[in-house]
Amino acid sequence: MNRIELENRTKKFHIEIINLCGEFPRNAVGFETSKQLIRAAGSVGANYRATKRAKSNADFINKIQIVLE
């Protein structure tokens, strides 16, 4: 898998999570859970895209480890 495919997969993952959260109950619990889930899913893609700006191999490894967390 190359960088572009992985970037597209993280974007698709975020969109699918947003669609899933649309099915959650319309109450306080559903709202808070969906809000956190959407943020977490978006964070994966954002952190992965940050790896493009790595200044060295060590910086890339550090950034990709953040994605894996």
Z-matrix of the N, CA and C atoms (Angstrom, degrees):
N
C 1 1.453
C 2 1.528 1 107.58
N 3 1.304 2 115.23 1 132.76
C 4 1.460 3 118.23 2 179.72
C 5 1.531 4 110.67 3 -97.22
N 6 1.314 5 114.42 4 177.71
C 7 1.467 6 121.47 5 -174.66
C 8 1.532 7 112.18 6 -60.20
N 9 1.322 8 117.47 7 -42.28
C 10 1.466 9 121.03 8 -177.62
C 11 1.527 10 110.84 9 -66.58
N 12 1.335 11 116.32 10 -42.40
C 13 1.467 12 119.65 11 178.17
C 14 1.521 13 111.36 12 -61.81
N 15 1.323 14 116.07 13 -41.83
C 16 1.462 15 118.97 14 179.67
C 17 1.525 16 111.63 15 -67.25
N 18 1.322 17 115.94 16 -38.51
C 19 1.463 18 119.70 17 177.03
C 20 1.533 19 110.52 18 -62.63
N 21 1.328 20 116.47 19 -42.41
C 22 1.468 21 120.33 20 178.10
C 23 1.524 22 111.52 21 -65.31
N 24 1.335 23 117.30 22 -38.09
C 25 1.465 24 120.40 23 178.91
C 26 1.528 25 111.55 24 -65.69
N 27 1.344 26 117.11 25 -39.27
C 28 1.467 27 118.65 26 179.63
C 29 1.533 28 110.39 27 -68.08
N 30 1.336 29 116.23 28 -36.23
C 31 1.469 30 119.54 29 177.29
C 32 1.530 31 110.53 30 -65.95
N 33 1.335 32 116.14 31 -44.90
C 34 1.467 33 120.68 32 179.11
C 35 1.526 34 110.64 33 -62.08
N 36 1.335 35 116.62 34 -40.25
C 37 1.465 36 121.56 35 177.63
C 38 1.525 37 110.75 36 -58.39
N 39 1.329 38 116.31 37 -45.83
C 40 1.468 39 120.42 38 -179.97
C 41 1.530 40 110.94 39 -61.95
N 42 1.309 41 116.92 40 -43.59
C 43 1.468 42 120.89 41 179.64
C 44 1.521 43 111.00 42 -63.83
N 45 1.340 44 116.77 43 -41.67
C 46 1.465 45 119.94 44 178.87
C 47 1.528 46 111.80 45 -65.02
N 48 1.318 47 117.65 46 -35.92
C 49 1.469 48 120.96 47 177.08
C 50 1.527 49 109.94 48 -66.31
N 51 1.314 50 116.93 49 -40.96
C 52 1.469 51 119.93 50 177.86
C 53 1.529 52 109.84 51 -60.68
N 54 1.320 53 116.73 52 -44.13
C 55 1.472 54 120.51 53 178.56
C 56 1.523 55 111.01 54 -63.95
N 57 1.323 56 117.63 55 -41.41
C 58 1.458 57 121.71 56 177.49
C 59 1.529 58 110.83 57 -60.46
N 60 1.319 59 116.68 58 -43.46
C 61 1.466 60 120.49 59 -177.83
C 62 1.526 61 112.08 60 -66.59
N 63 1.325 62 116.72 61 -21.83
C 64 1.460 63 120.16 62 174.88
C 65 1.519 64 112.40 63 -65.09
N 66 1.326 65 116.80 64 -19.02
C 67 1.464 66 122.22 65 179.60
C 68 1.530 67 112.90 66 -90.65
N 69 1.321 68 117.39 67 -7.10
C 70 1.470 69 120.52 68 -178.61
C 71 1.530 70 110.20 69 -68.38
N 72 1.333 71 117.03 70 156.48
C 73 1.467 72 120.11 71 178.20
C 74 1.527 73 111.45 72 -59.98
N 75 1.288 74 115.93 73 148.50
C 76 1.464 75 122.05 74 179.49
C 77 1.523 76 109.87 75 -89.68
N 78 1.321 77 114.63 76 67.09
C 79 1.468 78 120.15 77 176.07
C 80 1.524 79 107.63 78 -141.57
N 81 1.325 80 116.81 79 -178.44
C 82 1.465 81 121.30 80 -175.06
C 83 1.521 82 111.67 81 -60.75
N 84 1.308 83 117.67 82 -41.24
C 85 1.464 84 121.15 83 -178.91
C 86 1.530 85 110.41 84 -66.41
N 87 1.305 86 117.12 85 -46.51
C 88 1.456 87 121.29 86 179.24
C 89 1.519 88 112.04 87 -62.24
N 90 1.336 89 116.23 88 -39.76
C 91 1.458 90 120.84 89 179.88
C 92 1.521 91 110.88 90 -65.03
N 93 1.316 92 117.38 91 -49.12
C 94 1.462 93 121.21 92 -177.79
C 95 1.526 94 111.69 93 -65.70
N 96 1.320 95 116.38 94 -40.71
C 97 1.466 96 120.18 95 179.78
C 98 1.526 97 110.50 96 -65.44
N 99 1.312 98 116.80 97 -46.18
C 100 1.457 99 119.51 98 -179.49
C 101 1.523 100 111.40 99 -65.76
N 102 1.321 101 117.44 100 -38.10
C 103 1.461 102 120.74 101 178.91
C 104 1.529 103 110.74 102 -60.31
N 105 1.332 104 116.72 103 -46.49
C 106 1.457 105 120.97 104 -179.80
C 107 1.527 106 111.55 105 -66.85
N 108 1.314 107 116.40 106 -41.25
C 109 1.466 108 120.85 107 -179.35
C 110 1.528 109 111.39 108 -64.70
N 111 1.318 110 116.74 109 -41.54
C 112 1.465 111 120.63 110 178.48
C 113 1.521 112 110.71 111 -64.76
N 114 1.324 113 117.60 112 -42.09
C 115 1.464 114 120.39 113 177.82
C 116 1.518 115 111.45 114 -62.31
N 117 1.325 116 116.78 115 -44.06
C 118 1.464 117 120.83 116 -178.81
C 119 1.530 118 110.85 117 -64.59
N 120 1.320 119 116.89 118 -42.48
C 121 1.466 120 120.60 119 -179.58
C 122 1.524 121 110.86 120 -65.76
N 123 1.310 122 117.00 121 -39.31
C 124 1.467 123 120.75 122 178.07
C 125 1.510 124 112.14 123 -68.50
N 126 1.303 125 115.94 124 -31.75
C 127 1.451 126 121.18 125 179.99
C 128 1.520 127 112.19 126 -64.17
N 129 1.312 128 117.18 127 -36.04
C 130 1.469 129 121.16 128 179.29
C 131 1.528 130 109.73 129 -58.83
N 132 1.308 131 116.42 130 -51.41
C 133 1.465 132 120.36 131 -179.36
C 134 1.514 133 112.97 132 -66.05
N 135 1.314 134 116.65 133 -41.05
C 136 1.465 135 120.18 134 -179.86
C 137 1.521 136 111.12 135 -63.95
N 138 1.313 137 116.49 136 -44.05
C 139 1.460 138 119.47 137 179.12
C 140 1.526 139 111.16 138 -67.45
N 141 1.319 140 117.40 139 -36.63
C 142 1.468 141 119.06 140 177.28
C 143 1.523 142 110.36 141 -64.38
N 144 1.331 143 117.25 142 -44.16
C 145 1.465 144 119.69 143 178.99
C 146 1.527 145 111.46 144 -62.23
N 147 1.326 146 116.94 145 -27.48
C 148 1.468 147 120.46 146 177.53
C 149 1.519 148 111.79 147 -66.69
N 150 1.315 149 117.58 148 -22.88
C 151 1.459 150 119.63 149 179.06
C 152 1.529 151 111.51 150 -64.95
N 153 1.319 152 117.30 151 -22.22
C 154 1.461 153 120.20 152 177.54
C 155 1.529 154 111.52 153 -63.13
N 156 1.320 155 116.19 154 -26.15
C 157 1.456 156 120.46 155 -177.15
C 158 1.531 157 112.64 156 -94.00
N 159 1.317 158 116.59 157 14.19
C 160 1.469 159 120.08 158 180.00
C 161 1.525 160 109.73 159 -63.42
N 162 1.313 161 115.28 160 138.60
C 163 1.456 162 121.13 161 -177.17
C 164 1.525 163 112.67 162 -91.01
N 165 1.325 164 116.67 163 -15.59
C 166 1.459 165 120.98 164 -179.67
C 167 1.524 166 108.58 165 -156.64
N 168 1.327 167 116.03 166 173.69
C 169 1.461 168 119.37 167 176.83
C 170 1.524 169 110.93 168 -63.08
N 171 1.329 170 116.56 169 -39.24
C 172 1.466 171 120.17 170 179.05
C 173 1.526 172 110.77 171 -64.28
N 174 1.329 173 116.49 172 -40.06
C 175 1.468 174 120.88 173 177.92
C 176 1.527 175 110.29 174 -65.22
N 177 1.331 176 116.96 175 -40.77
C 178 1.467 177 121.14 176 177.42
C 179 1.524 178 110.13 177 -60.53
N 180 1.319 179 117.03 178 -46.99
C 181 1.467 180 121.41 179 -179.71
C 182 1.520 181 110.19 180 -60.31
N 183 1.316 182 116.96 181 -42.81
C 184 1.462 183 120.74 182 178.67
C 185 1.526 184 110.84 183 -61.61
N 186 1.322 185 116.80 184 -45.89
C 187 1.466 186 120.82 185 -178.43
C 188 1.532 187 111.50 186 -66.48
N 189 1.327 188 117.54 187 -38.89
C 190 1.455 189 119.94 188 -179.18
C 191 1.537 190 110.48 189 -70.55
N 192 1.328 191 117.47 190 -30.07
C 193 1.470 192 120.06 191 175.37
C 194 1.517 193 111.48 192 -66.39
N 195 1.327 194 116.47 193 -33.61
C 196 1.465 195 120.14 194 175.73
C 197 1.525 196 109.91 195 -64.17
N 198 1.331 197 116.65 196 -40.18
C 199 1.470 198 120.87 197 177.26
C 200 1.516 199 110.18 198 -59.94
N 201 1.326 200 116.73 199 -43.37
C 202 1.458 201 120.87 200 -176.64
C 203 1.525 202 112.72 201 -67.86
N 204 1.321 203 117.62 202 -25.26
C 205 1.468 204 120.01 203 178.42
C 206 1.503 205 109.52 204 -66.40
